[in-house]
């Protein structure tokens, strides 16, 4: 149910109250009825102007920003707004972005998003070299660097 406060998707078209009602309905259905406790609930919004859309700390695991700024931007303003509102309570993610992140710039600005999702490599002219630079940066954890949790479970 991402970007609900934008109003361009059906789940946000009727406002904050119906959106939160739908979120709670889904959360209850999945966790209480179907006993799905391995889900991660990610809420995306603008924390400065759409705080009334937030479903609540008990129903959200991660807060995310969908930010489209020019290539190389650290999105420090958005980071600071999220950190001021959620730091210590929720992981903060760059849940959707146009340009690929620049780890060196993010270290300087201290905008260390818990994870990032680059939306469109062609529209933002993201080169193969830029992708290699990001995924080879020591501060970026990639799938190949994760432990084999399935092997851990089998022990």
Contact map, one row per residue, 1 for C-alpha under 8 A:
11110000001000000000001000000000000000000010000000000000000000000000000000000000000000000000000000000000000000000000000000000000000000000000000000000000000
11110000000000000000000000000000000000000011100000000000000000000000000000000000000000000000000000000000000000000000000000000000000000000000000000000000000
11111110100100000000000000000000000000000001100000000000000000000100000000000000000000000000000000000000000000000000000000000000000000000000000000000000000
11111111101110000010000000000000000000000001100000000000000000000000000000000000000000000000000000000000000000000000000000000000000000000000000000000000000
00111110000100110000000000000000000000000000100001001000000000000000000000000000000000000000000000000000000000000000000000000000000000000000000000000000000
00111111100110000000000000000000000000000000000000000000000000000000000000000000000000000000000000000000000000000000000000000000000000000000000000000000000
00111111111111100000000000000000000000000000000000000000000000000000000000000000000000000000000000000000000000000000000000000000000000000000000000000000000
00010111110110000000000000000000000000000000000000000000000000000000000000000000000000000000000000000000000000000000000000000000000000000000000000000000000
00110111111110000000000000000000000000000000000000000000000000000000000000000000000000000000000000000000000000000000000000000000000000000000000000000000000
00000011111111000000000000000000000000000000000000000000000000000000000000000000000000000000000000000000000000000000000000000000000000000000000000000000000
10010010111111000110010000000000000000000000000000000000000000000000000000000000000000000000000000000000000000000000000000000000000000000000000000000000000
00111111111111110110000000000000000000000000000000000000000000000000000000000000000000000000000000000000000000000000000000000000000000000000000000000000000
00010111111111100000000000000000000000000000000000000000000000000000000000000000000000000000000000000000000000000000000000000000000000000000000000000000000
00000010011111110110000000000000000000000000000000000000000000000000000000000000000000000000000000000000000000000000000000000000000000000000000000000000000
00001010000111111110000000000000000000000000000000000000000000000000000000000000000000000000000000000000000000000000000000000000000000000000000000000000000
00001000000101111111000000000000000000000000000000011000000000000000000000000000000000000000000000000000000000000000000000000000000000000000000000000000000
00000000000000111111100000000000000000000000000000001000000000000000000000000000000000000000000000000000000000000000000000000000000000000000000000000000000
00000000001101111111110000000000000000000000000000000000000000000000000000000000000000000000000000000000000000000000000000000000000000000000000000000000000
00010000001101111111111000000000000000000000000000001000000000000000000000000000000000000000000000000000000000000000000000000000000000000000000000000000000
00000000000000011111111100000000000000000000000000001110000000000000000000000000000000000000000000000000000000000000000000000000000000000000000000000000000
00000000000000001111111110000000000000000000000000000000000000000000000000000000000000000000000000000000000000000000000000000000000000000000000000000000000
00000000001000000111111111000000000000000000000000000000000000000000000000000000000000000000000000000000000000000000000000000000000000000000000000000000000
10000000000000000011111111100000000000000000000000000010000000000000000000000000000000000000000000000000000000000000000000000000000000000000000000000000000
00000000000000000001111111110000000000000000000000000010001000000000000000000000000000000000000000000000000000000000000000000000000000000000000000000000000
00000000000000000000111111111000000000000000000000000000000000000000000000000000000000000000000000000000000000000000000000000000000000000000000000000000000
00000000000000000000011111111100000000000000000000000000000000000000000000000000000000000000000000000000000000000000000000000000000000000000000000000000000
00000000000000000000001111111111000000000000000000000000001000000000000000000000000000000000000000000000000000000000000000000000000000000000000000000000000
00000000000000000000000111111111100000000000000000000000000000000000000000000000000000000000000000000000000000000000000000000000000000000000000000000000000
00000000000000000000000011111111110000000000000000000000000000000000000000000000000000000000000000000000000000000000000000000000000000000000000000000000000
00000000000000000000000001111111111100000000000000000000000000000000000000000000000000000000000000000000000000000000000000000000000000000000000000000000000
00000000000000000000000000111111111110000000000000000000000000000000000000000000000000000000000000000000000000000000000000000000000000000000000000000000000
00000000000000000000000000111111111100000000000000000000000000000000000000000000000000000000000000000000000000000000000000000000000000000000000000000000000
00000000000000000000000000011111111000000000000000000000000000000000000000000000000000000000000000000000000000000000000000000000000000000000000000000000000
00000000000000000000000000001111111100000000000000000000000000000000000000000000000000000000000000000000000000000000000000000000000000000000000000000000000
00000000000000000000000000000111111110000000000000000000000000000000000000000000000000000000000000000000000000000000000000000000000000000000000000000000000
00000000000000000000000000000111011111100000000000000000000000000000000000000000000000000000000000000000000000000000000000000000000000000000000000000000000
00000000000000000000000000000010001111100000000000000000000000000000000000000000000000000000000000000000000000000000000000000000000000000000000000000000000
00000000000000000000000000000000000111110000000000000000000000000000000000000000000000000000000000000000000000000000000000000000000000000000000000000000000
00000000000000000000000000000000000111111000000000000000000000000000000000000000000000000000000000000000000000000000000000000000000000000000000000000000000
00000000000000000000000000000000000001111100000000000000000111000000000000000000000000000000000000000000000000000000000000000000000000000000000000000000000
00000000000000000000000000000000000000111110000000000000001111000000000000000000000000000000000000000000000000000000000000000000000000000000000000000000000
00000000000000000000000000000000000000011111000000000000000111110000000000000000000000000000000000000000000000000000000000000000000000000000000000000000000
11000000000000000000000000000000000000001111100000000100000111110000000000000000000000000000000000000000000000000000000000000000000000000000000000000000000
01110000000000000000000000000000000000000111110000000000000000111100000000000000000000000000001000000000000000000000000000000000000000000000000000000000000
01111000000000000000000000000000000000000011111001001100000000111100000000000000000000000000000000000000000000000000000000000000000000000000000000000000000
00000000000000000000000000000000000000000001111111100000000000001000000000000100000000000000000000000000000000000000000000000000000000000000000000000000000
00000000000000000000000000000000000000000000111111100000000000000000000000000000110010000000000000000000000000000000000000000000000000000000000000000000000
00000000000000000000000000000000000000000000011111100000000000000000000000000000100000000000000000000000000000000000000000000000000000000000000000000000000
00000000000000000000000000000000000000000000011111100000000000000000000000000000000000000000000000000000000000000000000000000000000000000000000000000000000
00001000000000000000000000000000000000000000111111111100000000000000000000000000000000000000000000000000000000000000000000000000000000000000000000000000000
00000000000000000000000000000000000000000000011111111100000000000000000000000000000000000000000000000000000000000000000000000000000000000000000000000000000
00000000000000010000000000000000000000000000000001111100000000000000000000000000000000000000000000000000000000000000000000000000000000000000000000000000000
00001000000000011011000000000000000000000000100001111110000000000000000000000000000000000000000000000000000000000000000000000000000000000000000000000000000
00000000000000000001000000000000000000000010100001111111000000000000000000000000000000000000000000000000000000000000000000000000000000000000000000000000000
00000000000000000001001100000000000000000000000000001111101100000000000000000000000000000000000000000000000000000000000000000000000000000000000000000000000
00000000000000000000000000000000000000000000000000000111111100000000000000000000000000000000000000000000000000000000000000000000000000000000000000000000000
00000000000000000000000000000000000000000000000000000011111110000000000000000000000000001000000000000000000000000000000000000000000000000000000000000000000
00000000000000000000000000000000000000000000000000000001111110000000000000000000000000000000000000000000000000000000000000000000000000000000000000000000000
00000000000000000000000100100000000000001000000000000011111110000000000000000000000000000000000000000000000000000000000000000000000000000000000000000000000
00000000000000000000000000000000000000011110000000000011111111100000000000000000000000000000000000000000000000000000000000000000000000000000000000000000000
00000000000000000000000000000000000000011110000000000000111111100000000000000000000000000110000000000000000000000000000000000000000000000000000000000000000
00000000000000000000000000000000000000011110000000000000000111110000000000000000000000000111100000000000000000000000000000000000000000000000000000000000000
00000000000000000000000000000000000000000111100000000000000111111000000000000000000001000111100000000000000000000000000000000000000000000000000000000000000
00000000000000000000000000000000000000000111100000000000000001111100000000000000000000000001111000000000000000000000000000000000000000000000000000000000000
00000000000000000000000000000000000000000001110000000000000000111110000000000100000000000001111100000000000000000000000000000000000000000000000000000000000
00100000000000000000000000000000000000000001100000000000000000011111000000000000000000000000011110000000000000000000000000000000000000000000000000000000000
00000000000000000000000000000000000000000000000000000000000000001111100000100000000000000000010111000000000000000000000000000000000000000000000000000000000
00000000000000000000000000000000000000000000000000000000000000000111110000000000000000000000000111100000000000000000000000000000000000000000000000000000000
00000000000000000000000000000000000000000000000000000000000000000011111010100000000000000000000011100000000000000000000000000000000000000000000000000000000
00000000000000000000000000000000000000000000000000000000000000000001111110000000000000000000000001100000000000000000000000000000000000000000000000000000000
00000000000000000000000000000000000000000000000000000000000000000000111110000000000000000000000001111000000000000000000000010000000000000000000000000000000
00000000000000000000000000000000000000000000000000000000000000000000011111000000000000000000000000111100100000000000000000000000000000000000000000000000000
00000000000000000000000000000000000000000000000000000000000000000000111111110000000000000000000000001100100000000000000000000000000000000000000000000000000
00000000000000000000000000000000000000000000000000000000000000000000000111110000000000000000000000001100110010100000000000000000000000000000000000000000000
00000000000000000000000000000000000000000000000000000000000000000010100011111110000000000000000000000000000000100000000000000000000000000000000000000000000
00000000000000000000000000000000000000000000000000000000000000000000000011111111000000000000000000000000000010100000000000000000000000000000000000000000000
00000000000000000000000000000000000000000000000000000000000000000000000000111111100000000000000000000000000000000000000000000000000000000000000000000000000
00000000000000000000000000000000000000000000010000000000000000001000000000111111110000000000000000000000000000000000000000000000000000000000000000000000000
00000000000000000000000000000000000000000000000000000000000000000000000000111111111000000000000000000000000000101000000000000000000000000000000000000000000
00000000000000000000000000000000000000000000000000000000000000000000000000011111111100000000000000000000000000000000000000000000000000000000000000000000000
00000000000000000000000000000000000000000000001100000000000000000000000000001111111110000000000000000000000000000000000000000000000000000000000000000000000
00000000000000000000000000000000000000000000001000000000000000000000000000000111111111100001000000000000000000000000000000000000000000000000000000000000000
00000000000000000000000000000000000000000000000000000000000000000000000000000011111111100001000000000000000000000000000000000000000000000000000000000000000
00000000000000000000000000000000000000000000000000000000000000000000000000000001111111100000000000000000000000000000000000000000000000000000000000000000000
00000000000000000000000000000000000000000000001000000000000000000000000000000000111111100000000000000000000000000000000000000000000000000000000000000000000
00000000000000000000000000000000000000000000000000000000000000100000000000000000011111111111000000000000000000000000000000000000000000000000000000000000000
00000000000000000000000000000000000000000000000000000000000000000000000000000000011111111111000000000000000000000000000000000000000000000000000000000000000
00000000000000000000000000000000000000000000000000000000000000000000000000000000000001111110000000000000000000000000000000000000000000000000000000000000000
00000000000000000000000000000000000000000000000000000000100000000000000000000000000001111110000000000000000000000000000000000000000000000000000000000000000
00000000000000000000000000000000000000000000000000000000000011100000000000000000000001111111000000000000000000000000000000000000000000000000000000000000000
00000000000000000000000000000000000000000000000000000000000011100000000000000000000001111111100000000000000000000100000000000000000000000000000000000000000
00000000000000000000000000000000000000000000000000000000000001111000000000000000011001100111110000000000000000001110000000000000000000000000000000000000000
00000000000000000000000000000000000000000000000000000000000001111000000000000000000000000011111000000000000000001111000000000000000000000000000000000000000
00000000000000000000000000000000000000000000000000000000000000011110000000000000000000000001111110000000000000001111100000000000000000000000000000000000000
00000000000000000000000000000000000000000001000000000000000000011100000000000000000000000000111110000000000000000011100000000000000000000000000000000000000
00000000000000000000000000000000000000000000000000000000000000001111000000000000000000000000011111000000000000000001111000000000000000000000000000000000000
00000000000000000000000000000000000000000000000000000000000000000111100000000000000000000000011111110000000000000001111000000000000000000000000000000000000
00000000000000000000000000000000000000000000000000000000000000000011111000000000000000000000000111110000000000000000011110110000000000000000000000000000000
00000000000000000000000000000000000000000000000000000000000000000001111100000000000000000000000011111000000000000000011110010100000000000000000000000000000
00000000000000000000000000000000000000000000000000000000000000000000001100000000000000000000000011111100000000000000010010000100011001000000000000000000000
00000000000000000000000000000000000000000000000000000000000000000000001111000000000000000000000000111110010000000001000000000000000001000000000000000000000
00000000000000000000000000000000000000000000000000000000000000000000000111000000000000000000000000011111110000000000000000000000000001000000000000000000000
00000000000000000000000000000000000000000000000000000000000000000000000000000000000000000000000000001111111000000000000000000000000001001011000000000000000
00000000000000000000000000000000000000000000000000000000000000000000000000000000000000000000000000000111111100000000000000000000000000000000000000000000000
00000000000000000000000000000000000000000000000000000000000000000000000111000000000000000000000000000111111110000000000000000000000000000000000000000000000
00000000000000000000000000000000000000000000000000000000000000000000000001000000000000000000000000001111111111110000000000000000000000000000000000000000000
00000000000000000000000000000000000000000000000000000000000000000000000000000000000000000000000000000011111111110000000000000000000000000000000000000000000
00000000000000000000000000000000000000000000000000000000000000000000000000000000000000000000000000000001111111100000000000000000000000000000000000000000000
00000000000000000000000000000000000000000000000000000000000000000000000001010000000000000000000000000000111111100000000000000000000000000000000000000000000
00000000000000000000000000000000000000000000000000000000000000000000000000000000000000000000000000000000011111110000000000000000000000000000000000000000000
00000000000000000000000000000000000000000000000000000000000000000000000001110010000000000000000000000000011111111000000000000000000000000000000000000000000
00000000000000000000000000000000000000000000000000000000000000000000000000000000000000000000000000000000011001111100000000000000000000000000000000000000000
00000000000000000000000000000000000000000000000000000000000000000000000000000010000000000001110000000000000000111111000000000000000000000000000000000000000
00000000000000000000000000000000000000000000000000000000000000000000000000000000000000000011110000000000000000011111000000000000000000000000000000000000000
00000000000000000000000000000000000000000000000000000000000000000000000000000000000000000001111000000000000000001111100000000000000000000000000000000000000
00000000000000000000000000000000000000000000000000000000000000000000000000000000000000000000111110001000000000001111110000000000000000000000000000000000000
00000000000000000000000000000000000000000000000000000000000000000000000000000000000000000000011110000000000000000011111000000000000000000000000000000000000
00000000000000000000000000000000000000000000000000000000000000000000000000000000000000000000000111110000000000000001111110000000000000000000000000000000000
00000000000000000000000000000000000000000000000000000000000000000000000000000000000000000000000111100000000000000000111110000000000000000000000000000000000
00000000000000000000000000000000000000000000000000000000000000000000000000000000000000000000000001100000000000000000011111110000000000000000000000000000000
00000000000000000000000000000000000000000000000000000000000000000000000000000000000000000000000001110000000000000000011111111110000000000000000000000000000
00000000000000000000000000000000000000000000000000000000000000000000000000000000000000000000000000000000000000000000000111111100000000000000000000000000000
00000000000000000000000000000000000000000000000000000000000000000000000000000000000000000000000001000000000000000000000111111100000000000000000000000000000
00000000000000000000000000000000000000000000000000000000000000000000001000000000000000000000000001100000000000000000000111111100000000000000000000000000000
00000000000000000000000000000000000000000000000000000000000000000000000000000000000000000000000000000000000000000000000011111110000000000000000000000000000
00000000000000000000000000000000000000000000000000000000000000000000000000000000000000000000000000110000000000000000000011111111011000000000000000000000000
00000000000000000000000000000000000000000000000000000000000000000000000000000000000000000000000000000000000000000000000010001111111000000000000000000000000
00000000000000000000000000000000000000000000000000000000000000000000000000000000000000000000000000000000000000000000000000000111111100000000000000000000000
00000000000000000000000000000000000000000000000000000000000000000000000000000000000000000000000000000000000000000000000000000011111110000000000000000000000
00000000000000000000000000000000000000000000000000000000000000000000000000000000000000000000000000010000000000000000000000000111111111000000000000000000000
00000000000000000000000000000000000000000000000000000000000000000000000000000000000000000000000000010000000000000000000000000111111111100000000000000000000
00000000000000000000000000000000000000000000000000000000000000000000000000000000000000000000000000000000000000000000000000000001111111110000000000000000000
00000000000000000000000000000000000000000000000000000000000000000000000000000000000000000000000000000000000000000000000000000000111111111000000000000000000
00000000000000000000000000000000000000000000000000000000000000000000000000000000000000000000000000011110000000000000000000000000011111111001000000000000000
00000000000000000000000000000000000000000000000000000000000000000000000000000000000000000000000000000000000000000000000000000000001111111001110000000000000
00000000000000000000000000000000000000000000000000000000000000000000000000000000000000000000000000000000000000000000000000000000000111111101000000000000000
00000000000000000000000000000000000000000000000000000000000000000000000000000000000000000000000000000010000000000000000000000000000011111111000000000000000
00000000000000000000000000000000000000000000000000000000000000000000000000000000000000000000000000000000000000000000000000000000000000011111100000000000000
00000000000000000000000000000000000000000000000000000000000000000000000000000000000000000000000000000010000000000000000000000000000000001111100000000000000
00000000000000000000000000000000000000000000000000000000000000000000000000000000000000000000000000000010000000000000000000000000000001111111110000000000000
00000000000000000000000000000000000000000000000000000000000000000000000000000000000000000000000000000000000000000000000000000000000000100111111011000000000
00000000000000000000000000000000000000000000000000000000000000000000000000000000000000000000000000000000000000000000000000000000000000100001111111000000000
00000000000000000000000000000000000000000000000000000000000000000000000000000000000000000000000000000000000000000000000000000000000000000000111111000000000
00000000000000000000000000000000000000000000000000000000000000000000000000000000000000000000000000000000000000000000000000000000000000000000011111000000000
00000000000000000000000000000000000000000000000000000000000000000000000000000000000000000000000000000000000000000000000000000000000000000000111111100000000
00000000000000000000000000000000000000000000000000000000000000000000000000000000000000000000000000000000000000000000000000000000000000000000111111110000000
00000000000000000000000000000000000000000000000000000000000000000000000000000000000000000000000000000000000000000000000000000000000000000000000011111000000
00000000000000000000000000000000000000000000000000000000000000000000000000000000000000000000000000000000000000000000000000000000000000000000000001111111000
00000000000000000000000000000000000000000000000000000000000000000000000000000000000000000000000000000000000000000000000000000000000000000000000000111111100
00000000000000000000000000000000000000000000000000000000000000000000000000000000000000000000000000000000000000000000000000000000000000000000000000011111110
00000000000000000000000000000000000000000000000000000000000000000000000000000000000000000000000000000000000000000000000000000000000000000000000000011111111
00000000000000000000000000000000000000000000000000000000000000000000000000000000000000000000000000000000000000000000000000000000000000000000000000011111111
00000000000000000000000000000000000000000000000000000000000000000000000000000000000000000000000000000000000000000000000000000000000000000000000000001111111
00000000000000000000000000000000000000000000000000000000000000000000000000000000000000000000000000000000000000000000000000000000000000000000000000000111111
00000000000000000000000000000000000000000000000000000000000000000000000000000000000000000000000000000000000000000000000000000000000000000000000000000011111
